[in-house]
Amino acid sequence: MQANTKADVVIVGAGIIGAMAAYRLQKDGRQVLLLERTAVAAGASAGNAGILAFPEIIPIAAPGLLLKAPKWLLDPLGPLSIRPAYGLKIAPWLWRLWRASAKASFARGVAAQTAMMRLAAEEMERIRDVPELSAFIDNTGTLDLYDSEASFNAAAGDWLEKEKAGFEFTPVGRTEIEELQPGLAPQFRHAMYGRSGLQVNDPKAFTKAVCAQAVARGAVIRMAEVVDIAPVSSGGGIVSLADGTKVKASTVVLAGGAWSKKLAARLGDTVPLETERGYNTTLPEQAFALTRQLYFNDHGFVVTPLAQGIRVGGAVEFAGLELEPNYRRSKALLSKAARFLPDLNSGGGTEWMGFRPSMPDSLPVIGPSAASRDIIYAFGHGHLGLTQSAATGALVSDLAAGRTPGIPLTAFRAGRFS
Ligand SMILES: Cc1cc2nc3c(=O)[nH]c(=O)nc-3n(C[C@H](O)[C@H](O)[C@H](O)COP(=O)(O)OP(=O)(O)OC[C@H]3O[C@@H](n4cnc5c(N)ncnc54)[C@H](O)[C@@H]3O)c2cc1C
């Protein structure tokens, strides 16, 4: 294959992962060309809940998953649903999810996620030191709410793991809950309070601001769809664009979020990447006097205070990348939120659906492709892409420079399911 233009580093995808990789590589002295087919922050990075969830070290594939999942699946608008038209397609992924919930795999997953989250917290602190980015990060604190004493007690093991990993939380009862967040329904008598919980107050603007920092250091962003990536035997890769252009680059980074699977397959890596769709509604700020991040843990959704208002959403729908959104899911979450926050004014909101790029073991894919060490993967961050973005940027720049990465990457390799 002949290239008709050249670049030092090409990054595919300008979501938060591509943005952070561009920023770090550019800081490392590399010259980045960031290719995006739609717009900067067009995917999951635009409308997520904004949480920097460093303590979330427990993979979704946890022992006991099979006890919870059927109950959730029975309610088509509940925390977890599978669109009938997608049932057969998602079956192999769910099988792998179940396999990953076995005790030994789960323990490996917790260890890998803990290392990743420590690095993520450290690297996000560096981002917080950048004056143009620090205003996007707020310390609002977290309140993890449970419907009953039984569900609070059932989560005790997870909290113990988080404590062991160095994250601090305080169990609180009704009086403290009321002080921390006035206006919650009386059923919430058991919660965990995280004083140091951080969040991004505008995920879309943050992604754009990180890109702007990369551009200020010399990166170039170009709107283009990448249709193929191929290795070059003498080193580097060739990136083919939909308009016929072929770019020869010394390093290629695939950060295409939920759309990365096909390009990875072209490079010889069959990765079980699926999308866990998530829905939310952003209400005007005056909809409720929200003091901090609220997690309704028995219902799989969160309410977060953002610059543009209050975002209510979460949950998981398996329906692939093509089926049309089902906004009854965001409406269902909103009506639950109105039950749990009786003073919430649920009118005037904006609905959104995003594609989480998810692997069955809740760990991202970070590392070289099978085809070439110069073609590096950075996708599959599932529910935690914003949280882990600064760490992924750092790891990608280590790999590109041939340095030993900040944490071992064995658990994140593309071929771990083959
Ligand atoms: C409802 C919801 C709530 C969430 N809440 C949180 C949260 O609170 N905290 C958290 O940490 N995470 C959260 N997440 C997850 C987080 O949003 C994602 O993990 C993260 O945004 C993934 O970033 P990304 O850059 O990999 O993908 P994306 O943001 O999807 O970006 C990928 C980009 O690549 C581009 N692209 C793809 N293929 C090509 C191609 N062939 N050529 C050119 N461009 C291409 C796409 O257009 C897109 O812009 C949430 C997700 C959802 C859906």
PDBQT file of the ligand as one rigid body, heavy atoms in Angstrom, charges set to zero:
ROOT
HETATM    1  C1  LIG A 501     -24.873   7.449  30.014  1.00  0.00    +0.000 C 
HETATM    2  C2  LIG A 501     -23.379   7.377  30.201  1.00  0.00    +0.000 A 
HETATM    3  C3  LIG A 501     -22.830   7.852  31.377  1.00  0.00    +0.000 A 
HETATM    4  C4  LIG A 501     -21.458   7.758  31.606  1.00  0.00    +0.000 A 
HETATM    5  N1  LIG A 501     -20.930   8.289  32.745  1.00  0.00    +0.000 NA
HETATM    6  C5  LIG A 501     -19.586   8.237  32.964  1.00  0.00    +0.000 A 
HETATM    7  C6  LIG A 501     -19.021   8.840  34.111  1.00  0.00    +0.000 A 
HETATM    8  O1  LIG A 501     -19.713   9.458  34.915  1.00  0.00    +0.000 OA
HETATM    9  N2  LIG A 501     -17.673   8.715  34.313  1.00  0.00    +0.000 N 
HETATM   10  C7  LIG A 501     -16.877   8.039  33.423  1.00  0.00    +0.000 A 
HETATM   11  O2  LIG A 501     -15.676   7.916  33.673  1.00  0.00    +0.000 OA
HETATM   12  N3  LIG A 501     -17.394   7.498  32.294  1.00  0.00    +0.000 NA
HETATM   13  C8  LIG A 501     -18.706   7.588  32.044  1.00  0.00    +0.000 A 
HETATM   14  N4  LIG A 501     -19.253   7.035  30.915  1.00  0.00    +0.000 N 
HETATM   15  C9  LIG A 501     -18.358   6.321  29.979  1.00  0.00    +0.000 C 
HETATM   16  C10 LIG A 501     -17.559   7.300  29.132  1.00  0.00    +0.000 C 
HETATM   17  O3  LIG A 501     -18.414   8.268  28.591  1.00  0.00    +0.000 OA
HETATM   18  C11 LIG A 501     -16.842   6.526  28.033  1.00  0.00    +0.000 C 
HETATM   19  O4  LIG A 501     -16.120   5.441  28.555  1.00  0.00    +0.000 OA
HETATM   20  C12 LIG A 501     -15.851   7.442  27.301  1.00  0.00    +0.000 C 
HETATM   21  O5  LIG A 501     -16.497   8.630  26.902  1.00  0.00    +0.000 OA
HETATM   22  C13 LIG A 501     -15.249   6.732  26.100  1.00  0.00    +0.000 C 
HETATM   23  O6  LIG A 501     -14.425   7.651  25.445  1.00  0.00    +0.000 OA
HETATM   24  P1  LIG A 501     -13.804   7.302  24.033  1.00  0.00    +0.000 P 
HETATM   25  O7  LIG A 501     -12.968   8.461  23.647  1.00  0.00    +0.000 OA
HETATM   26  O8  LIG A 501     -13.182   5.954  24.075  1.00  0.00    +0.000 OA
HETATM   27  O9  LIG A 501     -15.075   7.139  23.079  1.00  0.00    +0.000 OA
HETATM   28  P2  LIG A 501     -16.026   8.224  22.410  1.00  0.00    +0.000 P 
HETATM   29  O10 LIG A 501     -16.255   9.385  23.272  1.00  0.00    +0.000 OA
HETATM   30  O11 LIG A 501     -17.235   7.500  21.927  1.00  0.00    +0.000 OA
HETATM   31  O12 LIG A 501     -15.165   8.739  21.200  1.00  0.00    +0.000 OA
HETATM   32  C14 LIG A 501     -14.815   7.932  20.105  1.00  0.00    +0.000 C 
HETATM   33  C15 LIG A 501     -14.682   8.859  18.905  1.00  0.00    +0.000 C 
HETATM   34  O13 LIG A 501     -14.091   8.150  17.830  1.00  0.00    +0.000 OA
HETATM   35  C16 LIG A 501     -14.713   8.564  16.636  1.00  0.00    +0.000 C 
HETATM   36  N5  LIG A 501     -14.517   7.508  15.646  1.00  0.00    +0.000 N 
HETATM   37  C17 LIG A 501     -14.901   6.226  15.766  1.00  0.00    +0.000 A 
HETATM   38  N6  LIG A 501     -14.538   5.531  14.658  1.00  0.00    +0.000 NA
HETATM   39  C18 LIG A 501     -13.903   6.403  13.847  1.00  0.00    +0.000 A 
HETATM   40  C19 LIG A 501     -13.326   6.275  12.541  1.00  0.00    +0.000 A 
HETATM   41  N7  LIG A 501     -13.341   5.113  11.891  1.00  0.00    +0.000 N 
HETATM   42  N8  LIG A 501     -12.764   7.386  11.997  1.00  0.00    +0.000 NA
HETATM   43  C20 LIG A 501     -12.747   8.562  12.659  1.00  0.00    +0.000 A 
HETATM   44  N9  LIG A 501     -13.317   8.738  13.877  1.00  0.00    +0.000 NA
HETATM   45  C21 LIG A 501     -13.879   7.669  14.467  1.00  0.00    +0.000 A 
HETATM   46  C22 LIG A 501     -16.175   8.763  17.033  1.00  0.00    +0.000 C 
HETATM   47  O14 LIG A 501     -16.849   9.610  16.132  1.00  0.00    +0.000 OA
HETATM   48  C23 LIG A 501     -16.037   9.368  18.426  1.00  0.00    +0.000 C 
HETATM   49  O15 LIG A 501     -16.006  10.777  18.387  1.00  0.00    +0.000 OA
HETATM   50  C24 LIG A 501     -20.615   7.143  30.635  1.00  0.00    +0.000 A 
HETATM   51  C25 LIG A 501     -21.162   6.709  29.435  1.00  0.00    +0.000 A 
HETATM   52  C26 LIG A 501     -22.529   6.824  29.206  1.00  0.00    +0.000 A 
HETATM   53  C27 LIG A 501     -23.091   6.366  27.904  1.00  0.00    +0.000 C 
ENDROOT
TORSDOF 0
